[in-house]
């Protein structure tokens, strides 16, 4: 029996439901090709699947979800469980990130199911419920940790997933699909930029070290110092900082050292804003008497005076790529072929400059 949509198409004569044969005729394809494209069979070229999805949307056709799930074992839905106990609760990235995922998913004829949790136990219960209720086919996992319990949990259940970030200090793992931004390279470049301006005492403020991106950015900072021939001073490195208030406390601690830094490199913009608060308290001019560089490229960083020099991440593009990678995995692609590392983009502001003549 030919599958139909539970709505109607207005044409000549009486209104009737849109059928696969209508799509096939409009596209000049066989009904079998259209059906297999709609059901994500791997033997159909990606461009053909996209053409069919676009025509289906244009003509108002969509398969009956329950019938399709029974036939293919899929509900054509990507899952995302947001952990509300994350340090910044995903901050300003979430809208763009979700927009990227939904845009790519929609183009491919998939949907996004979003849930939230407040703890690891609640996350596992939520994932289990979504799977038992057949509401998702696989998951996107943001905010990866060095030892990430979600990876072991989903692997044990044989559930496909893709990571936003890496695990295990970024060591290669051919069984994992991931998309990541090279934070370590950005930190090395930031150190080189500051050294080029004349700085020799450069502090570093990083997030909780349980997160893999925190470890990689710290390693990038230390590698940058080594490349510049500057010895590492543990007193200049402060970790476990997750918000603006923590960033301010770190700035005070660094500036109170007997030999304080003339520049501070922050691993996130949200924490770097705390340095502005401390500079106001102490009458220091950011960019002249204290240089600051950070990472993320959040809008708030462009609104302070002077604007924050930052390495920006395209969160919308990240969402698009993660959706594409997960869908490819669900279509049978080898996880080892679904690993992408991209570079952050430097956005110069006015927060960094040469050190003061007599720091």
C-alpha positions in Angstrom: 0.0 0.0 0.0 1.3 3.4 -0.9 2.1 5.6 2.1 0.1 8.9 2.2 0.2 12.0 4.3 -2.5 12.7 6.8 -3.2 16.1 5.1 -4.5 17.0 1.6 -3.2 18.8 -1.5 -5.3 21.2 -3.4 -5.3 20.5 -7.1 -7.7 20.2 -9.9 -11.0 18.8 -8.8 -11.5 17.4 -5.3 -8.8 17.8 -2.7 -6.7 14.6 -2.2 -3.7 13.5 -0.2 -0.2 13.8 -1.5 1.3 10.4 -2.5 4.7 9.1 -3.2 3.7 8.8 -6.8 3.2 12.6 -6.9 6.7 13.2 -5.6 8.1 10.7 -8.1 6.3 12.3 -11.0 7.5 15.8 -9.9 11.1 14.7 -9.6 11.3 12.4 -12.5 12.2 9.5 -10.3 10.8 6.1 -9.6 8.5 5.5 -6.7 11.0 3.0 -5.3 13.8 5.6 -5.4 11.6 8.2 -3.7 10.5 5.8 -1.0 14.0 4.7 -0.3 15.2 8.3 -0.2 12.5 9.2 2.3 13.5 6.3 4.5 17.2 7.1 4.4 18.5 4.0 2.7 22.3 4.2 2.3 22.2 3.2 -1.4 20.5 6.5 -2.3 22.9 9.4 -3.0 22.9 12.2 -0.5 22.0 14.8 -3.2 19.0 12.6 -4.2 17.8 12.4 -0.6 18.1 16.1 -0.3 16.1 16.7 -3.5 13.4 14.4 -2.4 13.2 16.0 1.1 13.0 19.5 -0.4 10.2 18.4 -2.9 8.3 16.7 -0.1 8.4 19.9 2.0 7.3 21.9 -1.0 4.4 19.7 -1.9 3.3 19.2 1.7 4.1 15.5 1.9 5.4 13.8 5.0 5.4 10.1 5.9 3.2 8.8 8.7 5.7 8.7 11.5 4.4 5.5 13.2 4.3 3.6 9.9 7.8 4.7 9.0 9.1 3.8 12.5 7.7 0.3 12.2 9.2 -0.2 8.7 12.7 1.3 9.3 13.1 1.0 13.1 13.8 4.8 13.1 11.8 7.8 14.2 14.1 10.2 12.3 14.8 12.2 15.5 18.1 13.5 17.0 18.3 13.7 20.8 19.9 16.4 22.9 19.9 16.2 26.7 21.0 19.5 28.2 22.6 19.2 31.6 21.5 22.1 33.7 24.3 21.6 36.2 26.9 22.6 33.6 29.1 25.5 34.8 27.5 28.2 32.6 24.4 26.3 31.6 25.5 26.7 28.0 25.4 30.5 28.3 24.9 32.5 25.1 25.7 29.6 22.8 22.4 27.7 23.1 20.2 29.6 20.7 22.7 29.5 17.8 23.7 25.9 18.6 20.1 24.7 18.6 19.4 26.7 15.4 22.2 25.0 13.6 21.1 21.6 14.6 17.4 22.1 13.7 18.3 23.7 10.3 20.5 20.8 9.2 18.1 18.2 10.6 15.1 19.8 8.8 17.0 19.9 5.5 17.6 16.1 5.9 14.0 15.4 6.9 14.8 14.8 10.6 13.6 16.5 13.8 15.3 17.4 17.1 14.1 16.2 20.5 15.4 18.3 23.4 15.3 17.3 27.1 17.1 18.5 30.2 18.6 17.0 33.4 20.0 18.2 36.7 22.4 15.3 37.4 24.1 12.3 35.9 21.5 10.0 37.3 18.7 12.1 35.9 20.5 12.3 32.5 20.7 8.5 32.3 17.0 8.2 33.3 16.0 10.7 30.6 18.1 9.0 27.9 16.6 5.7 28.8 13.1 7.0 28.7 13.6 8.7 25.3 14.9 5.4 23.9 12.2 3.3 25.4 9.5 5.6 24.1 11.1 5.5 20.7 11.5 9.3 20.6 15.1 9.5 19.3 17.5 7.5 17.2 20.8 8.9 18.5 22.2 11.7 20.6 24.4 14.8 20.4 26.6 15.2 23.5 27.9 18.7 24.2 30.3 19.7 27.0 32.4 16.6 26.9 34.4 15.6 30.0 37.8 14.0 30.2 36.1 10.8 31.6 32.6 11.2 30.3 30.1 8.8 31.8 27.6 9.5 28.9 30.0 7.8 26.5 30.2 4.6 28.5 26.4 4.7 29.1 25.4 5.0 25.5 28.1 2.6 24.3 26.7 -0.1 26.7 23.3 0.5 25.2 24.6 0.4 21.6 23.1 3.8 20.9 24.7 6.1 18.2 26.0 9.4 19.4 28.3 12.2 18.4 30.4 14.4 20.7 30.7 18.2 20.7 34.3 18.0 21.8 36.6 15.1 22.6 37.3 12.9 25.6 40.4 11.4 27.2 42.6 14.6 26.8 41.9 14.5 23.1 43.6 11.2 22.5 42.5 9.4 19.2 39.6 7.0 19.6 38.5 5.4 16.3 35.1 4.3 17.8 33.9 7.9 18.4 32.4 10.5 16.2 33.1 14.1 17.2 33.2 17.7 16.1 35.6 20.0 18.0 37.1 23.5 17.9 40.9 23.6 18.5 41.0 25.5 21.7 44.6 24.4 22.4 45.8 26.0 19.1 43.9 29.2 20.0 45.6 29.4 23.4 49.0 28.9 21.8 48.2 31.7 19.3 47.0 34.0 22.2 50.3 33.5 24.0 52.3 34.2 20.9 50.2 37.4 20.3 50.9 38.6 23.9 54.6 37.7 23.7 54.8 39.6 20.4 53.4 42.6 22.2 56.2 42.3 24.8 54.6 40.4 27.6 56.6 37.9 29.6 54.4 37.4 32.7 51.2 35.9 31.4 48.5 34.4 33.6 46.0 31.8 32.7 42.5 31.3 34.1 40.8 28.0 33.1 37.4 26.2 33.7 36.8 23.1 35.9 39.5 20.6 34.8 36.9 17.8 34.6 35.9 19.2 31.2 38.1 18.1 28.3 38.1 21.5 26.7 39.5 23.0 29.9 42.5 20.6 29.9 43.2 21.2 26.2 43.2 25.0 26.6 45.5 24.8 29.6 47.8 22.5 27.6 47.7 25.1 24.8 48.7 27.9 27.2 51.6 25.9 28.5 52.7 24.9 25.0 52.6 28.5 24.0 54.9 29.5 26.8 57.3 26.8 25.9 57.4 27.8 22.3 58.2 31.4 23.3 61.0 30.2 25.6 59.1 31.4 28.8 59.3 29.1 31.8 56.0 27.9 33.3 55.1 29.4 36.7 52.4 27.5 38.5 51.5 30.6 40.5 50.2 32.2 37.2 47.8 29.4 36.5 44.3 29.2 38.1 41.8 26.5 37.2 38.3 25.6 38.3 36.8 29.0 37.4 33.4 28.9 35.8 31.7 32.4 36.0 32.4 36.1 36.0 32.7 36.3 39.8 35.2 33.5 39.7 37.1 35.3 36.9 37.2 38.4 39.1 38.6 36.5 42.1 41.3 34.9 39.9 42.3 38.3 38.6 42.6 39.7 42.1 44.7 36.7 43.2 47.0 37.1 40.1 47.4 40.8 40.5 48.2 40.5 44.2 51.3 38.3 43.5 54.7 39.8 44.3 55.5 39.6 40.6 52.0 40.0 38.9 51.3 39.3 35.3 50.9 42.1 32.8 48.5 40.0 30.8 45.9 37.4 31.6 44.6 34.7 29.2 41.2 33.4 30.0 39.8 30.2 28.6 36.3 31.6 28.4 34.8 35.1 27.7 32.3 34.8 30.5 35.1 34.5 33.1 37.3 37.2 31.4 34.6 39.8 32.0 35.5 39.5 35.7 38.9 41.1 34.9 37.1 44.2 33.8 35.4 44.4 37.2 38.7 44.2 39.0 40.3 46.7 36.6 37.6 49.2 37.5 38.1 48.5 41.3 41.9 49.2 41.0 41.9 52.0 38.5 43.6 49.9 35.8 43.0 50.5 32.1 42.3 47.2 30.2 44.5 47.1 27.1 47.1 49.5 28.6 47.9 48.5 32.1 46.5 45.0 31.9 46.0 43.0 28.8 43.3 40.4 28.5 42.6 37.8 25.8 39.9 35.1 26.0 37.9 32.5 24.0 34.4 32.0 22.8 33.4 35.3 21.0 30.2 36.0 23.0 28.2 39.2 22.3 28.9 40.6 25.7 32.6 40.7 24.9 31.9 43.2 22.2 29.9 45.5 24.5 32.5 46.2 27.2 35.0 49.0 26.9 37.4 48.3 25.4 35.9 45.3 23.4 37.4 42.0 24.4 40.0 40.4 22.1 38.7 36.8 21.8 38.9 33.6 19.7 35.4 33.1 18.4 33.5 29.9 17.9 30.7 29.6 15.3 28.1 27.8 17.5 25.5 27.6 14.7 28.0 25.9 12.3 28.9 23.5 15.1 25.2 22.6 15.5 24.9 22.0 11.8 27.9 19.8 11.6 27.0 17.8 14.6 23.6 17.1 13.2 25.1 16.1 9.8 27.6 13.8 11.5 25.0 12.0 13.6 22.7 11.5 10.7 25.6 10.1 8.6 26.4 7.7 11.5 22.8 6.6 11.6 22.9 6.0 7.9 25.8 3.6 8.5 29.0 5.7 8.1 32.1 4.6 10.0 32.5 6.7 13.2 36.2 7.0 12.4 35.3 8.9 9.3 33.1 11.4 11.3 35.7 13.4 13.2 36.2 17.1 12.5 38.6 19.6 14.1 38.2 23.3 13.1 39.9 26.5 14.1 38.6 29.3 16.2 38.6 32.8 14.6 40.5 35.6 16.3 38.4 38.7 16.8 40.7 41.6 17.9 39.3 44.1 20.3 41.1 46.7 22.4 41.7 44.6 25.5 45.3 43.6 24.6 48.3 45.8 24.0 52.0 46.3 25.0 52.8 46.0 28.7 53.2 49.2 30.7 56.7 50.6 30.6 57.2 50.0 34.4 54.8 47.2 35.4 
